[in-house]
Structures are given as structure tokens and as C-alpha cells.
Amino acid sequence: MVSQSKTYYDAVPAVGYHINTAIYMRRYFHLGGEYDVIAFYSDAAIGAKWKYKGYGRDIFYFAAWEPGIRMKLIYGNIHIFVGPTLALDCIGFHAGLGF
């Protein structure tokens, strides 16, 4: 996984821009059924992010766990997924649309 992110800091009025790299692994736990519509999943990620703008140029290492629920929509393999994000530097929520 490679992504770009912007982080807003509350303690110091600043914005940090990062390039993130990570190794991601997802494991599905299917509930069965003819169409396999709903499944639980567990994501694990480890990686590093490089700050390229803001105060200094630092490297941060991170690890995250993102469990959640995936539900397939009626058409093809399109699905939505939601769940909490638990990481070394944050606690949050993730949601998305996959295909």
C-alpha cells in the first residue's frame, strides 16, 4: 500500500503532509450462505510514513489493526465495508466501497 495523507495537529497549529508505505494483510471470516453476502474481516498493517512538508522531515513507524464487517451489494462483487481503526498513533473509524 502506498498513499498520501494530511494530518491536522491539535496541540500545535500545523498540518503535516505524509507519504505512507505499508504491508497490508486482510483475512475474511465468512458467515456462509448461498451468496456469501456478509463477512467479518480483520486487517493488519505495518509500515512507515515520511513527513515531507510541515515542521521537519521525520520518519514515523506504525502498526494498525482494522477489524470490520463487509457486505456485498446486489450487483457483481461491489461491496461496502465499515469498522474501527486501532493504530499506534490513532483510534478512528474506516468505511469504504470495494469492487
KAZI-V899453 format. One record per residue. N is the residue number from 0. RES is the residue in one letter. SS is DSSP state (a for helix, b for strand, c for the rest). Layout:
BEGIN
N,RES,SS  N,RES,SS
END
This chain:
BEGIN
0,M,c  1,V,b  2,S,b  3,Q,b  4,S,b  5,K,b  6,T,b  7,Y,b  8,Y,b  9,D,c  10,A,c  11,V,c  12,P,c  13,A,b  14,V,b  15,G,b  16,Y,b  17,H,b  18,I,b  19,N,b  20,T,b  21,A,b  22,I,b  23,Y,b  24,M,b  25,R,b  26,R,b  27,Y,b  28,F,b  29,H,b  30,L,c  31,G,c  32,G,c  33,E,c  34,Y,c  35,D,c  36,V,c  37,I,b  38,A,b  39,F,b  40,Y,b  41,S,b  42,D,b  43,A,b  44,A,b  45,I,b  46,G,b  47,A,b  48,K,b  49,W,b  50,K,b  51,Y,b  52,K,b  53,G,c  54,Y,c  55,G,c  56,R,c  57,D,c  58,I,b  59,F,b  60,Y,b  61,F,b  62,A,b  63,A,b  64,W,b  65,E,b  66,P,b  67,G,b  68,I,b  69,R,b  70,M,b  71,K,b  72,L,c  73,I,c  74,Y,c  75,G,c  76,N,c  77,I,c  78,H,b  79,I,b  80,F,b  81,V,b  82,G,b  83,P,b  84,T,b  85,L,b  86,A,b  87,L,c  88,D,c  89,C,c  90,I,b  91,G,b  92,F,b  93,H,b  94,A,b  95,G,b  96,L,b  97,G,b  98,F,c
END
